[in-house]
Amino acid sequence: MIPRVCFFGLALMASISVIALADDEPSLNSRDPVVAKVGNQSIRRSDVFDYIRMTSPRLATDPETLSKIFPKMVHDITTRFATTKKAREMKLDQTVEVKKMKQECELGVLHQAYLFHGLKESFPEDELKKEYEIYKKDFVIEDQTQTTHILVKDENDAKDIIARLKQGEDFSTLAKKSEDPGSREKGGDLGYIGKNDVPAEFSKALFALKDGEFTDAPVKTDFGFHIIKRGKTRKSDPAAYEKVKADLLPLRLIQKKVLERIQKAREDAKIEEFNIDGSPLSQTPPMIIKSEEASSGAASTGEISGASPSGSDKLEDTAGAAAGAFVGRKLN
């Protein structure tokens, strides 16, 4: 995994280096004042804004928050320059370890640059609607059940609540004691849930119930002990176009473009992969999805699916993560 700081650091150093060359330009000085100096190196306001956009994109859109965090960000940048200066004085930049880290950083930056270069940030309505039809076609219908729960930390407390429910006490009233802040004010309501939306232990207990029943024993998950009540069951439906046109549909389209680029790069390179002991891989090579297949129905809900799950998952995971990062960066 390439540390995010590699991208931030390289981009920051590059931007500051370029601006430093223009320190004597009067018009630039008036528009973009120097906000810090480290030796003879000037750091301008735009450098700090770029750093904030890269490290904390959500904060960069709020002027009030931006003003509050600005001094800390300046401090962070000057600290980085000061420690970098010391590292160079100690010739750490010439060590094998640091050279390897710099190489990894460069690989990560170029990898991102290749995947993102020229990608559209928005799509015309007709393209989104075409993708929506593919999404609806590939949507997997499943049972969803309206679910309420009460979460407690202690198993004996959970047993006590179950006993009180059996005596006729109201579930939504007892749910006000739940450790789950997101549902306790709504009587424990979690909305409609599918089998894969919750931890396996929770899902197994929930879907073993009949409508209107609650669990007669506490259900343990990593969150604590649950008392679960099942409500009405319905079939899931694809989300309405208006609900997905701003996020899911662009994500799917971008993911397809990213996957095509990954496939193209792998096809053009001579790649050999081996097991941990150096022996030839026994698994099927990753399935390459042709661009026409990707655009005509090779996408499942949320991600692209190849003909061979064992072969294409790695490519899909990479494409999905990259597309998600790209969309997240733009939406933030």
Secondary structure, DSSP 4 states (H G I P E B T S, - for coil): ---HHHHHHHHHHHHHHHHHTTTT-HHHHHHS-EEEEETTEEEEHHHHHHHHHHH-TTGGG-HHHHHHHHHHHHHHHHHHHHHHHHHHHTTGGGSHHHHHHHHHHHHHHHHHHHHHTT--SS--HHHHHHHHHHHHHH----EEEEEEEEEES-HHHHHHHHHHHHTT--HHHHGGG-S-TTTGGGTTEEEEEETTSS-HHHHHHHHHSPTT-B-SS-EEETTEEEEEEEEEEEE--PPPHHHHTTTHHHHHHHHHHHHHHHHHHHHHS----B-TTSPBP-SPPPPPPPHHHHHTT-EETTEE--S-HHHHHHHHHHHHHHHHHHHHHHH-
